Amino acid sequence: SRRRSKALPPMLAAVCWSSAGLFVRLTDLDAWTIVGWRSLFAGLALATVLALRGRGERGGTFGAAGWGATLLVSTATVAYIAALTLTTVANVLLIYACLPLVAAGLARLVLGEPLSPRVLAAGACCLAGVAIVVGVPTGSGHLLGSVLALLMTSAFGGLLIIVKSHPGLDVVKVNTLGCLLCAVAALPFMSRQVPDPKALSSLALLGIVAMALAFLLFLEGGRRIPAGEAGLISLLDVVLGPLWVWLAFGEAPGSGALAGGALIIAALAWYLRRPQRAPAPAGQSAAVAGCGGTER
């Protein structure tokens, strides 16, 4: 259906993001070195796309909205890495699982989008699923790390709002500048030693697939569907990431990961299933009846 086709780019973005763990497993580097190199490769790949697009081709608007989106791209990436260094992965994932609710709330406040009960219900189920996947966090976690994870989640939500309110925004330029800004931000903390060829190739794939392509698909798709729905679909990353590592390295997920992943997939499938259309009242115009009412 047309509705499912609009949801396809965020789904593909989640698939790309989920490959990050696979490529990271192929390197033996610290977090800041990884984010620095992957941001550099992502920025160079996107800069190549800009160059090939040519000066004569109009890529879209930029302006203040473009700079704002650029800052949010770099903020989300850097805050994610910093949060992982200060608190547990479980804490970060649990806060990230609030993205559908954060995005829906921001869309309501800024754009006036109605709060869909289906998004709220599916988001709550996904949050429960993520909680099952990560289990009970060990230790209380650092407060600053949790704040940074919330900053990352809010930055993703803000990105969705900007691209929806500025349909002509040049997302290629936004992501190019955002990735290069991430590389600059990571430079003081990363190793000065150049990785070996195997690690470099993994970092290149990590940057091109799990960063550049993922962000482009997420932002392009996020402007065509409700913000809460885009955030909801992005949680597929939590399910697919352990799956690829399992298939490639034999790291079998635990029973909690399987149960939580099944709950997340079931919630997404329920949400994306188009509700049955109510019969049009007698006398309703054909144009109104053909719209089928609201989808949620």
C-alpha positions in Angstrom: 0.0 0.0 0.0 1.0 3.6 -0.4 1.2 4.0 3.4 3.6 1.1 3.7 5.8 2.3 0.9 6.2 5.7 2.7 7.4 3.7 5.7 10.0 1.8 3.7 12.8 4.4 3.8 12.8 4.6 7.7 12.8 0.8 7.7 15.8 0.6 5.4 17.5 3.3 7.6 17.0 1.0 10.7 18.5 -1.9 8.7 21.5 0.2 7.9 21.9 1.4 11.5 21.6 -2.1 12.7 24.7 -3.1 10.7 26.9 -0.9 12.9 27.6 -3.7 15.5 28.7 -6.0 12.7 31.3 -3.6 11.4 32.5 -2.5 14.9 33.1 -6.2 15.7 35.6 -6.2 12.8 37.7 -3.5 14.4 39.6 -3.3 17.7 39.5 0.4 18.3 38.1 2.7 21.1 34.7 4.4 20.7 36.0 7.9 19.8 38.4 6.6 17.2 35.6 4.7 15.6 33.2 7.6 15.5 35.9 9.9 14.2 36.9 7.6 11.2 33.3 6.6 10.4 32.2 10.2 10.4 35.1 11.1 8.1 34.2 8.3 5.7 30.5 9.2 5.8 31.3 12.9 5.2 33.6 12.2 2.3 31.1 9.8 0.7 28.3 12.4 1.0 30.6 15.2 -0.3 31.2 13.0 -3.4 27.4 12.8 -3.9 27.2 16.6 -3.7 30.1 16.9 -6.2 28.5 14.4 -8.6 25.2 16.1 -8.3 26.7 19.1 -10.0 26.4 22.8 -9.4 23.6 23.2 -11.9 21.3 20.8 -10.2 19.1 22.2 -7.4 19.5 20.1 -4.3 17.0 22.0 -2.2 17.0 24.7 0.4 19.4 25.1 3.3 19.5 28.3 5.3 18.9 28.5 9.1 16.9 25.2 9.1 19.8 23.4 7.3 22.3 24.6 9.9 20.0 23.6 12.7 19.5 20.1 11.2 23.3 19.9 10.8 23.9 20.7 14.4 21.3 18.1 15.5 23.0 15.4 13.3 26.3 16.0 14.9 24.8 16.4 18.4 22.9 13.1 18.2 26.1 11.2 17.1 28.5 12.7 19.6 26.0 12.5 22.5 25.5 8.8 21.7 29.2 8.0 22.0 29.7 10.2 25.0 26.7 8.6 26.8 28.1 5.1 26.2 31.3 6.1 27.9 29.5 7.4 31.0 26.6 5.0 31.6 25.5 1.5 30.6 24.3 0.4 27.1 21.1 -0.6 28.7 20.4 2.9 30.0 21.1 4.4 26.6 18.9 1.9 24.8 16.0 2.4 27.2 16.1 6.1 26.8 16.5 5.8 23.0 13.3 3.6 23.0 11.4 6.8 24.1 12.0 8.3 20.6 8.5 7.6 19.2 7.0 9.3 22.2 9.4 12.2 22.1 9.0 12.7 18.3 5.2 12.5 18.6 5.2 15.0 21.5 7.5 17.5 19.6 5.3 17.1 16.4 2.2 17.9 18.5 3.8 21.0 20.1 5.6 22.4 17.0 3.6 21.2 14.0 0.2 20.5 15.6 0.2 16.9 14.5 -2.5 15.0 16.4 -1.2 12.5 19.0 -2.2 9.1 17.5 -3.3 6.5 20.0 -1.8 3.8 17.8 1.6 5.5 18.0 1.4 5.9 21.7 0.3 2.3 22.2 2.9 0.8 19.8 5.6 3.0 21.3 4.7 1.8 24.8 5.0 -1.8 23.6 8.3 -1.1 21.9 9.6 0.5 25.1 8.6 -2.6 27.0 10.3 -4.8 24.4 13.6 -2.8 24.6 13.4 -3.2 28.4 13.2 -6.9 28.0 16.1 -7.0 25.4 18.5 -5.1 27.6 17.4 -6.7 30.9 18.0 -5.0 34.3 20.8 -2.5 34.1 23.7 -3.3 36.5 24.3 -0.3 38.7 22.5 3.0 38.8 24.4 4.5 35.8 25.9 8.0 35.6 23.4 10.8 35.6 25.3 12.8 32.9 25.3 9.7 30.6 21.6 9.4 30.9 21.2 13.1 30.2 23.3 12.8 27.1 21.3 9.8 25.9 18.1 11.9 26.4 19.9 14.7 24.4 20.6 12.2 21.6 17.0 11.0 21.5 15.7 14.6 21.5 18.1 15.5 18.7 16.6 12.7 16.5 13.1 13.9 17.3 14.1 17.5 16.4 15.6 16.3 13.1 12.2 14.8 12.2 10.4 18.0 13.0 12.8 20.1 10.9 12.6 17.9 7.8 8.8 17.8 8.1 8.4 21.5 8.4 10.9 22.2 5.6 10.0 19.8 2.8 12.6 21.2 0.4 15.5 20.9 2.8 18.7 19.6 1.2 19.3 16.6 3.4 22.4 15.5 1.5 24.1 18.8 2.4 22.8 18.6 6.0 24.3 15.1 6.5 27.6 16.0 4.8 28.2 18.9 7.1 26.9 17.0 10.1 29.2 14.0 9.5 32.3 16.2 9.0 31.4 18.2 12.1 31.3 14.9 14.0 34.7 14.0 12.8 36.1 17.3 14.0 34.4 16.9 17.4 35.9 13.4 17.8 39.4 14.5 16.7 40.7 15.5 20.2 39.7 12.2 21.7 40.6 9.7 19.0 43.9 7.8 18.4 46.4 9.4 16.1 47.5 6.1 14.7 46.1 5.1 11.3 44.2 1.7 11.6 45.3 -1.3 9.6 43.6 -1.9 6.1 41.1 -4.4 7.5 39.9 -2.0 10.2 39.8 0.9 7.7 37.6 -1.0 5.3 35.3 -1.9 8.1 35.2 1.8 9.2 34.5 2.8 5.6 31.5 0.5 5.5 30.4 1.7 8.9 30.5 5.3 7.8 28.9 4.9 4.4 26.2 2.3 5.2 25.5 2.7 8.9 25.8 6.5 9.0 25.6 8.3 5.7 23.0 6.1 4.0 21.1 5.5 7.2 20.7 9.2 7.9 19.7 10.0 4.4 17.0 7.4 4.4 15.8 8.4 7.8 15.4 12.0 7.0 14.0 11.5 3.5 11.4 9.1 4.8 10.7 11.0 8.0 9.3 13.9 6.1 6.6 11.8 4.5 5.2 10.1 7.6 4.2 11.2 11.1 7.2 11.9 13.3 6.1 9.4 15.9 5.8 6.7 13.3 9.3 7.4 12.0 10.7 7.1 15.5 8.8 3.9 16.1 10.1 2.3 12.9 13.7 3.2 13.8 13.5 0.9 16.8 14.0 -2.0 14.4 17.7 -1.2 14.9 17.5 -2.7 18.4 16.1 -6.0 17.1 18.2 -6.4 14.0 21.6 -5.4 15.4 22.0 -8.5 17.6 20.7 -10.6 14.8 23.5 -9.7 12.3 26.1 -10.3 15.0 24.5 -13.7 15.7 24.6 -14.7 12.1 28.1 -13.5 11.4 29.9 -14.4 14.7 27.7 -16.9 16.4 26.9 -14.6 19.3 23.5 -16.1 20.1 21.1 -13.6 21.7 19.6 -14.6 25.0 16.0 -15.5 25.7 15.3 -11.9 26.8 16.6 -10.5 23.5 14.4 -12.9 21.5 11.3 -12.2 23.6 11.8 -8.5 23.6 12.6 -8.4 19.8 9.4 -10.4 19.1 7.4 -7.9 21.1 8.9 -4.9 19.2 8.3 -6.6 15.8 4.7 -7.5 16.8 4.1 -3.9 17.9 5.4 -2.5 14.6 3.4 -5.0 12.5 0.3 -4.1 14.4 0.9 -0.4 13.9 1.6 -0.7 10.2 -1.4 -2.9 9.5 -3.9 -0.6 7.9 -7.2 -0.5 10.0 -10.4 -1.5 8.3 -12.2 1.4 6.7 -15.5 2.3 8.2 -18.4 2.3 5.8 -19.1 5.8 4.4 -22.3 7.3 5.7 -25.1 7.6 3.2 -25.0 10.8 1.3 -21.3 11.3 1.9 -19.5 12.6 -1.2 -17.5 10.2 -3.3 -14.4 12.3 -2.7 -14.6 12.1 1.0 -15.6 8.4 1.0 -12.6 7.7 -1.3 -10.3 9.1 1.4 -11.3 6.3 3.8 -11.3 8.6 6.8 -8.4 8.7 9.1 -5.8 6.0 9.1 -5.2 5.9 12.8 
